[in-house]
Amino acid sequence: MKSKLLPVLMLALPFAAHARFNQGVVQNINLMASASGQQQNSQNQNNSSLMNSNNFSEGNNGNVISIKMPQRGLWQKLREDTSFTYYQQFLGPTGKGPSSETYNVFQSAGVGNEKNSGRAPVQSFHAFNLRHQINPNWAVGTSLAVSKGYGSEVTNKNGDVNTPDNQFFNARAYVNLPAARFNSGTLFSTISYEAPSSVISREQDMTWGWVVAETYAIKLPSYKWTTGFTAQAYRMYYKENTRVRPYFFPDGTQSTIPTVTEMQTLIVSGGPYLNYQATENWLLGSAVVLDWDQRGGQTNTTKYNNNLPHRGRLSASYFPYSQTFKQLASVGVFAQALLKFRPETTAFGAEFSLKF
């Protein structure tokens, strides 16, 4: 069964936790929602300290001199604490197969069909995220994503046809919660509300959904290495968890056997990540994603299915920190593959992000 999760971003981004110097910088990206981590919180905290509070200094005579710093106006505060991020990922050719085709696990028929499904036109994924930092601990935002294929449709061995048509995904509104700090590491959490704005969600009578995304960054003695775990629960609500509809033959006659569809109501995924800060600007990343779901009558039980094949990703990202083009946040290349490695299911691609 094809997953309703975002077809590429789920694999690409939830493990984007990296360290820069000794600040333990962690960036937790919840699907489409680029949730900033400790680095941005620290920066906002410093700005807040400088601009929104009194600055006390001690003179030579031992007296305390209070200097009133100028307060930010509402418009200035909204502008400085609000950011817009655009992310694009290009999912390119595989290790084996036509150069005009890629392998997208989210367009496959699931576990057991790895060899016969998942082939699709090469494609790009676009995510737009508007985020407001309320204070150093809390942030809210909204996000939207769309994918676009290039070239001709691809027919898989199992009969599935994946087209290059645009596909919009459900819009989300999210809240970044305060980080929970422990002796062993830091937990970053994001809660999202999902509106059934996509065509497929409306066709399936989805009413709403929620997502809880967690990243636990383990404290390490070296700032060059970062590791931890990601986890995500994605719950979808429908008018009917099990849909029974009449089936009609091509000639228009109705079958006596109806079509029964078990709706995908819960997806639980996650796994470990390990990154290495090679230089100030270069980050080498790796991650593994394990994937389970519930459908139809399994909802609210302890029964789970192995939803999509377990998979991994290797990446190399460059953070320019450029003063000339400040909006360019990062560029990178990656390879993503199933844990049951096959060249034809291993895709290569590139990505970049802009922040305004």
N, C-alpha and C positions, 0 to 999 in steps of 0.2 A: 504494500500500500504506500502510495506516495505521501511523504510528510508534508504538512502544511507549513512547516517552519520555513523561514527565509532560506532560499536555496543555496546560498553561498555563505552569507555572513555568519551564520551560526557556527560554521566550521572555521571561519577565518578569524573572528575577532574576540571571542570571549576569553581568550588566554592572553590578551595583550597587557600583561603585567611586566613592567621592566624597572630596573633600578638605574638611577643616574646619580653619581657620586654617593654620598652616604645618607641620602634622604629617604631611602626605601620607597622610591616613587612607584606607585601602582596605579595603573589605568585600567579600570574595569569597564568593558564595553558590553552593554546588554543588547544583543541583536542589533537593532538599528539605533539604539540610544547610546551615544558616546558619553559614558559617565566618567567624568574626570575623577582622579584619585588624589593621593596625598600631595603630590607636587602642586596641583592647582589649589588645593585647600590651603597649603602653606603660603602660597603666593597671595591668595585672597586675605588670609589672616594677617600677613604683613601689611598689605595695603590698608586693611581695616584699622590696624594699630596705628599706622602713620596718619591716616586721614580722619578717623572718627573718634579719636580719644585725645586726652591731654598728654603732652610729652613732658616728663619731669626730668630735670637735670640738676645736679648738685654743684653749686658754685664754690669758689675757693674759701668763702667765709662760712661754709657749712650750711648756709640757707638753701632751701629748696625753691627753685624758680619754676613756676608753672607757666608753660607756654601754650596758649590756646591755638590749636591747629584749625585751619579753615574746614568747615563742614561741606560735604558733597551735597549738591542739589539732587532732587528726585530724578530728574532726567539724566544727569551725569551718572548717578548710581546705577540706574537701569541699563544705561549704555555700557558702562564699564563691567558690569557683572553679568551681562547677557552675551552669549556667543552663538554663532551659527557655524555648523560643521558640515562639509560635504565630503563624502567618501565614495570612491569608485574602485571597483575591483574588476579586472578582466580575467575571465576564466578561459584559458587557451587550450591548445592541443594536448593530447595525451602522449605517453611514452610509446604507444603503438596504436595505429589507426590513421584515418584521413586527417590532414592538417586543418580541415574546416570543421572538425567535430571535437567536442570535449566530453568529459565524463563528469556529470553532476549527480552526486549521491542523492540529492533531494528530488531529482527527477527520475529516480529508479523505482523499481517495484518492491524494494525492500530485501531483507535477508533471504538468501536462497536464489535470488534472481540477479546476482551481481554480473554474471557473464552475459545475460540476455537483455538487460535494460540499463538505463542511465545515460546512454549516449544521447547527445544533444548538440545543437549548433553552438559554436563558440559564442560567448556571451559576456555582457558586462552587467554589473550590479551597482546601482546608485542608491545611496542613503543620504537623507537630509535630516539634520538634527538641530533643533533650537533649544537652548539650555540656559536657564537662569540660576545663578548662584545666590541663594537667599542669604546665607551666611557661611562661615568656614565649614560648617557641618552639614548643611542641607542644601539641596538643589532640586529643581523641577525642570521638566522639559517635555517636548513632544517630537515625534519622529515619523518619517514616512519613507518607503523604499519602493523601487521599481527595478525590474530586470529587463534587458533587451538583448535578443539574440541576433546573430548575423549569418547571412547565407540562407540555405534551404533547410526545410524540415528534415528531421532524421527519424527513420523508422527502425525500431529495435527488433531484435530477434523474437521477443515475446509479443510483438505486435503493437507495442506502445509507440505513439508518434509524438515527438517533441518538436514544437514549432519555434521559430524565432520571434514570435509575436511578443509585444510588450506585456508584462505582467505586473500589476500593482499589488502591493501587499497591505495588510491591515494597518491602519494608523494606530499609533500608541502614544499615551501620555504616561510619564514616569516620575518617580520620586527617588532621589539618591539619599539614603539614610546615613546618619553619622557612622563613621567607621568605629568598629569595636576592636580595641587593642588589648592583646594578651601578651604574656611573656614570650610565647612561642611565635607570635605573628599578629597579623591584622586582618580582620574580616570586613569586606566591602559588600554592601547590599543595595540592590535596586528592586523596587516594586513597580510594575507597569500595569496599566489598564489598556486593553485592546478592543478597539471598535471594529465591528464587521464591515469594513468599508470596501473590501475587495469583492470582485465579481463572484469568485468561487465561494466565499463565505456567505454571501447573500443567497446564492443558489442552494447552499446546504442548510439554510435557515439557522445560521449561527446567530446567537443573540449578543454575546460578549465573551471576553476572556481576560485572564490575568496571567502575569509572569512574575516569578520571583527568581532573581539571579544573584548568586553568591560567588565571591572570589576570596579565598583565604590565602594570603601571601605569608609564607613562612619566613621568619627572621633568620638571616644567615650572617656569618661573620664577615663575608666578603661582599662589597657592594656590587661587584661585577656579576655575581650570580643571583638570580631570583627564581624561586620555585614556589609551588603551591598547588591548589586545587580549585577548579571551577565546578559549579553545579547550577542547574536551571530546571525549574518546574514550570510547565506551560499548560494551563488549564483552559479548555474551550467548552462553552455551553451552547447547546442547540435546543430547538423546540422538541426534537426527538433524537435520542441517542442511537436508536435503531430505526432506520427508515425502510418502510416496505412500500414499494411502488410497482404498478403493473408493468409487465414487459411486453413490448410489441415487436413482432417480427418485421423484417424489411418490407413485406408485402402489406403491412398494416393490420394483420390479424393479431389478437392478443393471446399471449401464452397463458396456460393455466398455472404456471409457476411464476410467482412474482419476483422482482428484484429486491434483494435484501442487502442493505448497506449498513455496516457497523461503523458509526462515526468515530473518528479519532478524537477522544476527549481529553487525554492527558499525555504529555511527552515529558519524560525525565531524562536528562542527559548531563554529562560532565566528565571530568577526568583531570589528570595531572598536567602541569606545564613546567617547562624549564627553559630559562632564557640566559643568555650570556652577553654582557655589555663589552663588546670587543674593543671599542674606542668610545670617545665622548659622543660620537655621532652614529655609530653602527651598533645595531642590536641583532643578535642571532637568536631565533626563537624556535621552540618545538612544543607540540601539544598533542594530546590524545583525547578523543571524544568517544565515550560509551553511550549507547542510546537505547531507551526502552519506551514503551507506550502502553496505553489502555484504550480499548475500543468497545463501543456499544455496551453490552451487558456486563463487561468487566469494570465499568465505571464505579468508583468508590469501593472497590474490593482490593484484595492483596494480589490479584493476578496481573501479571505484566507480560508483554511480548518483547522480543528483541526487535525493535522497530526498524531502524536502518543499520547497515553494516557499521561496525566500529571502525574508526578511522583516525588518521594522524596527519600532522602538518609540520613542515619545516619552512622557515622564512628567514629572510635577511632584510632588515629595515634600516633606512637612513633618515635621521632626524637633522635637518640642515641648520636649525637655529639661525636662520639667515636674517640679517638686518635689511637686506635689499628687498627680499620678497618674504615678508613676515607671515603672510597667509599660508605658505606651504608648510604644513605640519610634518608630513612624512611621505616617503616613497619607498617601495619595496618590491621584492619578488618572492615567490613561494612555490612549493610543490605540496600537493595534498594527495593522499593515497589511502586505500583501505588497509586495515591491518593484515588481511589476507592479500598480500601484495600481488598485483598483476600489472604489467606495463599499460594495458588498455584501460585500466581504471585509475591510473595515476595521471593527474592533470597538473599543468604548469601555468602560472599566471603572474600578473603584476597588479600593484595597487598603489593608490596615493590618497592623501587626505588634505583638505584645505580648511583652515579655521579663521573665521572673521570675527 
